[in-house]
């Protein structure tokens, strides 16, 4: 875990977050340092993706602040906000690759939209990034020719092509088998080490969380229920945290029902 001597890459400060005036989360204080991986855990509907949207510049808080690179993101003007957000990369849950584009065109898309680099330079940058994620020689394939894990790797290459200082990852290992998920985690860790980026990961995957997270934040019942390393949360005496980390079924309706029943018993 990085030393806490620099300004955090982002900070959510006593924020209320929600939609249409209805708060999903309140009193949220959360930050990540350069080089730190923070995992957001919680049941379905707990607000994990809501936090990610707020940090990505897509959802202003109704109370409090969201600070990106020590600037109040939503108090900034439109141009400054765009500049701040461009310093972050986003890995979407589905990968969100464009099926009509080649792998190379998908990866160079951020370069083409935000820089004036010569095309041959963009191509070389994309080739190098694809090599880093283990996909050398895949440049001219289409997303439809790739496995789910390969699609996630292409999406990771695209999300990191601008060398972001912050990476926002929504369910990066979702839908992958354990071996493929573990390999993707190693790739993400390698990129974090190479770039020194802060990383925020929304996930249901506890094995992945254990492998990659420096700090884990568990959301429940409209707020932050627990914060710590994975081992610290595993040793918690909070019954909601214990039940979540030691659940014996995949994340889904049954699990949500159990959490809701536990909450009613408190």
Secondary structure, DSSP 8 states (H G I E B T S, - for coil): ---TTS--SEEEEEEEEEETTEEEEEEEEEEE-TT-EEEEEESTTSSHHHHHHHHTTSS--SEEEEEETTEETTTS-HHHHHHHHHTEEEE-TT----TTSBHHHHHHHHHHHH----HHHHHHHHHHHHHHTT-TT-TT-BGGGS-HHHHHHHHHHHHHTT--SEEEEESTTTT--HHHHHHHHHHHHHHHHHH--EEEEE-S-HHHHHHH-SEEEEEETTEEEEEE-HHHHHT---HHHHHHHT-SS-SSHHHHHHHHHHHHH-
